[in-house]
Amino acid sequence: MPTYFQATSASPLLSSSFCPFNTLGTGFDVRYQVLDQDGNPLPVGGMTPLESVTSTAGENISNQPFSTPVNTNPDGTFDDVPLGSCFGPPIPQTNTCISVTQTFNIIFTDGFTYPISTTSSSRQCANGISLNVSGNPVGENSSFSIGTVN
């Protein structure tokens, strides 16, 4: 049974790869592995990860697909890309930041939606980003950071 999302990597993204012209932001391409209730990788393709998002900017999304592609790969991995925010226009003169929290569910191949114990909290800024993935078994939580985060 799918129970956790382990962030196995977070590759930095250039602002120009996901932000519109005349805006600035920092982001990650986060690779997740779906884990079972014992913390073991669950190598199943075709699962649909869902996220609920709240942010200090007023964003409130509930139980929406978010991975790229929409379903897990055959090895049970998926990408959250881009994870980050864009600020402007115009390009901000200060390191503007917001805080973002993600909670998760997943639609398994049997069609049922399962709650995921993992949560993600990030501080997304024009010049940096920090990400903490928690709620997993011991040793499976992770943190990533690049740039300047206020």
Backbone hydrogen bonds, N-H to C=O, Kabsch-Sander energy under -0.5 kcal/mol:
donor,donor_aa,acceptor,acceptor_aa,energy
3,T,35,L,-2.9
4,Y,35,L,-1.7
6,Q,33,Q,-2.8
7,A,5,F,-0.6
8,T,6,Q,-0.8
8,T,31,R,-2.5
9,S,31,R,-1.2
11,S,29,D,-2.3
13,L,27,G,-2.5
17,S,14,L,-2.0
18,F,14,L,-0.5
18,F,15,S,-1.4
19,C,15,S,-2.9
23,T,20,P,-1.2
24,L,87,F,-2.2
26,T,85,S,-0.6
26,T,125,C,-0.7
27,G,13,L,-1.0
28,F,83,L,-2.0
29,D,11,S,-2.2
30,V,28,F,-0.6
30,V,80,D,-2.3
31,R,9,S,-2.3
31,R,29,D,-0.5
32,Y,30,V,-0.5
32,Y,78,F,-3.0
33,Q,6,Q,-2.4
34,V,76,G,-2.4
35,L,4,Y,-2.7
36,D,40,N,-3.0
37,Q,1,M,-0.7
39,G,36,D,-2.1
42,L,34,V,-3.0
44,V,42,L,-2.2
46,G,72,T,-2.0
48,T,107,I,-2.3
50,L,105,N,-2.9
51,E,64,Q,-2.7
52,S,103,T,-2.5
53,V,61,I,-2.0
54,T,101,T,-2.1
55,S,59,E,-1.5
56,T,99,S,-2.1
58,G,55,S,-1.7
61,I,53,V,-2.3
63,N,61,I,-0.5
64,Q,51,E,-2.6
66,F,49,P,-0.9
68,T,79,D,-2.3
72,T,47,M,-2.5
73,N,77,T,-3.0
76,G,73,N,-2.4
78,F,32,Y,-1.9
79,D,68,T,-0.7
80,D,30,V,-2.7
81,V,79,D,-0.7
83,L,28,F,-2.7
84,G,82,P,-0.7
85,S,26,T,-0.7
87,F,24,L,-2.8
96,T,94,T,-2.0
98,I,124,Q,-2.2
100,V,122,S,-2.8
101,T,54,T,-2.8
102,Q,120,S,-3.1
103,T,52,S,-2.3
104,F,116,I,-0.5
104,F,118,T,-0.7
105,N,50,L,-1.7
106,I,114,Y,-2.0
107,I,48,T,-2.5
108,F,106,I,-0.8
108,F,112,F,-2.6
111,G,108,F,-2.3
114,Y,106,I,-3.2
114,Y,112,F,-0.5
116,I,104,F,-1.9
117,S,3,T,-3.0
119,T,134,S,-2.5
120,S,102,Q,-2.5
121,S,132,N,-2.6
122,S,100,V,-2.9
123,R,130,S,-2.1
124,Q,98,I,-2.6
124,Q,122,S,-0.6
125,C,123,R,-0.6
125,C,128,G,-2.7
126,A,96,T,-2.2
128,G,125,C,-0.5
129,I,146,I,-2.3
130,S,123,R,-1.9
131,L,144,F,-3.1
132,N,121,S,-2.9
133,V,142,S,-3.2
134,S,119,T,-2.5
134,S,132,N,-0.6
140,E,137,P,-2.3
142,S,133,V,-1.8
144,F,131,L,-2.4
146,I,129,I,-2.3
148,T,127,N,-2.3
149,V,147,G,-0.5
